[in-house]
Amino acid sequence: MTSTPAKQLRVVAIGGGTGLSTLLRGLKRHVAAPGGPNHPDRRAQHHQRHVVDHPCLISELSAIVTVTDDGGSSGRLREDLNILPPGDVRNCMVALSEDEHLLSQLFQYRFAHGDLQGHSFGNLFVAALSGITGDFAQAVQMSSQILATRGRIYPSTTANATLIAQMDDGSLVHGETNITASKRNIVELMLEPANAPPLPETLEAIAAADLITLGPGSLYTSLITNVLVHGVSEAIATSSATRVFVGNLMTQANESLGLTASQHIEKIFNHTGERIFDYALINTAPIDPPTVERYAREGQSPIEPDLDRIRALGVEPITGNFVHAGSVLRHEFDHVAETLLHLALEGRPTLALASIPQ
C-alpha cells in the first residue's frame, strides 16, 4: 500500500477552454475523492468505471477560469441575462466532477431544437443558480457541490469584462469573438474595465499555493486574459510556489500562428511586466504526420521548442512526450499532472516522491 505523503500540495491551475479542463482531469486524480475511498457510493463507482486514482498528493486544487467569452451559448446568456459567461467554467466543473459519465453528461447536453437550440444544460443550470443566488461565483460553487467536484473553481473576475485587442495595423478589436475572427496579429490585449477585480479567494489561493500553472490554452483569450485581472500577475510574481507554464502543442489560428514556445512566454511576460514562471513544460516529441497534415489544413503547426531561448528568459524548460494523439490532439493529462507534481515536490524532502507512479 502506498503511504500518504507527510505534506500535500496546494495547487492553482489558471486558464480556460479545453486546455484547462484537460489538465484538471489529470490533477484531480491526485485529490481525495468526496466521501473518501471507502464510502459505499465511491466503491461502487470504482467498480463500475474501473477508476484508478493516484496517491493523494494534492490537499487543495483550485481552478481560476477566464470569463470573457462572448460567443455561442455563453455569449447569448451573457447578453440576455447579464451574467458572466458560464461555458469555460462548466467545462472545468465537468472535468473535476466525481463521475464524468453521469451528471456530467447532463451538464454537457446541448439542445438541438427550439428556442434553446445551441444552449447546453450546464450553462442554463449555472444561469438559473445565478438568478437564485444573485451571485455568479456562488452559483459556480453550488454547481460544483452538486457535481461533487474534486476542487474549487473561481471565475477570474466578477466584473463583466470585455477583451480589447490592439492589432498590428493599429486597429482596436472589441470582444473575444471578433478578436479570434480577426486576420491581423495581436500586439497587445487589454481588459475593459482595466481594473477588473478578482475574487478575494483567487488571490488567497495563489498566495497559499505550492504549485501554480498557467496553460495550456489559447495564448490571448484563455491565458493572458487571466493575468490582466487586477492583482493576479502581481500575486503570481510574488508567490513562493513552483510556477509553471504548460506549453501548447500546436500554434492556433489568429492567436499564435508562427510563434515558437519562447515567444508564447515572451508575449505573456510583455503583458505582466515581470517573470511569472520558473519552469515551462514543453513537448519535444514528434507528432504523427497524419495529425500534422490535418492541422496544417487550418494553418496550424507544431510549436517549435526553442529551449535555449526559453532559458534566456530565465525559465527552465521541462521537456518530454506530452502528446495524446486521437481524433483531436490533446495533452496526455496523466503524464502532465505527474510531471508537474514531481516538479513541485523537488526540494521538499519530507514528501514521498516515490509515491508518484512512474
N, C-alpha and C positions, 0 to 999 in steps of 0.2 A: 504494500500500500504506500502511495506517495504521501510524504509528510507535508503539512501545511507550512508555508514559509513563516519565519518569525515575524515578518512585517510584510504588508501588502502595499501595492501601488495605488495611488490616486491618479487616474488618467483622464485627460481632457482631449477630446478629438474635435477639431474645428473644420468646417467645410460645408458642403451642400451637394445636392444632386445624387447621382448613383454612386459617385466615388466615396462619399462619406458613409452611406448606408452599407456599401460593400465592406469597408474597413470595420464598421461596427459589428458585422456578422462574425468576424474573426475575434475581435476583442471580447465580445460578450461570452464566448466560450470559457473565458478565464474569470468570470464573475459568478459568485454563488447564485444558484437558482432560487427564485422565490419559493418559500416553503421548505427549502433545504432538500438535500438529495434523498432523504428517507421519507419525505412526505408521500402518502399513498398516491396522490394525483401525479406527483413528479415521477414516481417509479413507473406508473402506467404509461406516461408519455415516453419515457425512455424505452420501454418495451415495445411500444407501437412504432416509434420512429427510429430506433437504433441510434439514438443520440449519444455521442461520446464527448463529454466535457473534459476540459483540461484542468490542471491544478488551479485553485482559486488564487491567482496572483494579483487580482485587482479587487481592492476594497470598495472603491468608488469609481464609476465610469460616467462621465458627463460629456454630452454631445452639444456643441454650440453650432447652430444651424442658420444659414443665411435665409432671410425672409424678404427678398427684393423681387421675386418672380412676379411678373405682371401678365403672363400669358396663360392660355388654356383654362382648365377648371379653376386653378388658384387665382388667376387674374380676374376671372368673372366674379368669383366670390369676393375678392378684394374690392372690386368696383361696386358690386351690388349691395354688399353687406357692410362695407367699410371695416373689414377685418384684415389682419395680416394674412398673406398667402400661406395656406397650410400644406402645400404639396411636398416640399422637401422635408418638413417636419414629420408628415405622415410616413414617408419612406423610412425615416430613421426609427419611428415607433415600430414599424413592422420588422425592421432589421433586428431590433433589440427585443422583440416580443418572445415570450417563452415558447410559443408554438406558432411558427410561421405558416403552418399548413391549415390552420383552422380559423381563428378570429382574424388573422392577418389577411387571409384570402377575402374575407368580407370587407376589410378596410381597403383593399386594393381593387375591389369590384367596381367596374366603370359602366355606367348606364349607357345603353346603345340607342335609345329612342326617347322621343317626347321632350318635354321641357328640361329634363335632367340629362339629356344626351351630353356625353363628354365628362360629366362630373363623376368623381369616384365617391363611393360611400364614405370612405375615411375622411375626405375633405368636408363632406356635408356633416359628418358626425362632429368633427372639431369645430365647424362653424356653429352647429347647434349648441355645443357646450360653451362656446364663446358668448353666444347670446344669453344663455342661462346665467353664467358667472359674471358676464361683463368684463372678462379679463382673458385675453388670448393665452398668456403664459399659464394661467391657472387651468384653462381648458386643456392645454397640452399635458400638464401633469396628471389631470384626471383621466385623460385618454390613456396615458402610459400605465396608470394603475389598472385600468380595465384590461389592457393587453398584457399585464404582468411583465413589463419590460425590465431588463437587467441593467438599467442605467437611467440617468436623468437627462432630459432633453430641454435645452433652453434656446428660444429664438435669439438670434444675435442682438436684436434690438426690439424694443416695443414700439418704436416710432414707425409711422407709416412712411418709410424712407423710399426714395426713388434714386436709381442709379443714373448718373450723367457721365458720358464718356467724351473726352476731347480726342478727336481723331487726328491722323497725320496730315490732314489738309486744313486743320484749324477749326473745323466744324464741331459743334456740340450735338450729341445724340442723347435724347432723353428716354429712359425706360429700358429694362433688360431685354425685352423682346426686340426692340428696334436696334439695340446695340449688337445683339447676336446676329441680326439680319444684315447689318451693315457690311459692306465690302471693303471698308477702309480699316487701316490698322489703328489700334487703340494706343494713344500716347499716355493718357492719364485717366484714371477713374475717380469719380467723386460721388459722395452721398449728399442728397438733399433731404432733410437738413444736415448740414455738415457736422453738427454736434449731436447727432442721433445717439441717445444714451443706451448703454447695455443694461441688462438686468443686474442688480447687485449680486445675485447668485452666480452670475457668469464670472465677474471679477473675483469673487470669493473662491470659486472652483479653480481658476487659473492660479491664484496666489497659493493655494494649498496643494497644487498638483506636483507629482513626481515625474510625470511624463505628459508632454503637450505635443500633439501632432496637428499639422495643417496639410490637407490634401489626403488622397488625390481628388481632383475635380477641375472644373473649368477655371482657368487661371484667374480671370477677372470676375466673372459672375458668381462663382462659388467660393473662391479663396480670398482674393483681395477685398471683396465687398465686406467680409467679416472683420478684417483688420482696420477698415476705415471707421468702424463704430468707435465712438469716443472712448478712449481709455484702454481699448483692447490691446493694441500693439504695444503700448507702454507697459501694460501688465505682463505681457509675454516677455518683453525685453528685460524686465527686472526680475523675472522668475528664476528661481534656483533649480527648476525642473530640467530634465533632459528634453530638449526641444528639437523636434524632427520634422523636416519637410518630406512628405511622401510624394515622390515624383510621379507624373503621369506616364503612361506607356506610349501614347500617341499624341501628336500635335492635334489641334482642334480648329476647325474652320472658324474664321472671324475672331478667334481669341489668341491662338498661339502658333499659327502656321509659320514654319521656318525657324522657330525658336529652339535652341538647344536646352539641355537641362539647366545649365548655369544661368542662361538668360531668363528662364522661369523664375529662378531665385532672385536674380537682379531686379526683375520687374516688381516683385514683392517688396524687396528692400527699398526700392525707389519710392514706394508708397508708405512704408513705415518709417523711413528715415533712419533706421538703425537695423543692426543684425539681430534677427529674432530666431535663428536656427543654430544649433550646434552640429547637427547631422542632416544628411539628405539621403533618403532611401531611394536608390537609383537602379532600375532594371538594366542589366547588361547582357541578358540572354537574348539570343535571336528570336524573332517572331516568325512563325512559319510563313513561307511565301504566299500561299493562297490567301491567308488573312491579310498580309501586307497589300496584296493586289486588290482585295475587296475594299480596304480602307482608302487605297490610293484613288479609287474612283470618286471619292468625296474630297480629294485633295489632301488627305491626311497621311502622315508617315511616322515611323518610329522616331522617338525623340533621341537625339544624339547625346550620349553620356560623356560630355566633355569634363572628365573628372579633375584634371589639373586646374581648369578654370573655376570649378566649384571650390577647390581647396584655396585658391587665390582669394575667394570671397570670405574666407575664414570659416568655411563649413566643411566638415569631414564627410565624404561620400561613403555610404554603406551599400555595397553592390551585391548583386545576386540575381537569381532567376525568380522573379515575382509575377510571372505570367500564368494566368489560367485561360487557356485557349478554348473557345467554344463558339457558338453562333455569334456571340458578342464578346469582344476582347475585354477581359476584366483582370484585376489583380487576384492572385491566389491568396485569399484573405487570411487563411490559417497561417501560412508561411509569413506573411507580412506582420500579422499580430505577434507571432512568436519572436520574430526578429526585433520588433520594437520593444518587446518586454525584455529580451536579452540585453538590449542596449540600455534600457532604463535601470537594469539591475547591476550593471557594471559599476564597480567601486562601492558596492553595498555588500560587504562580506557576510552580513547577518542573514542575507536572503539566500534561499536554496536555489542556486542556478541550475543544479542538476534536476530540479523538479519539472523543468520545462521540457516537453517532448522534443526529441530531435527529428 
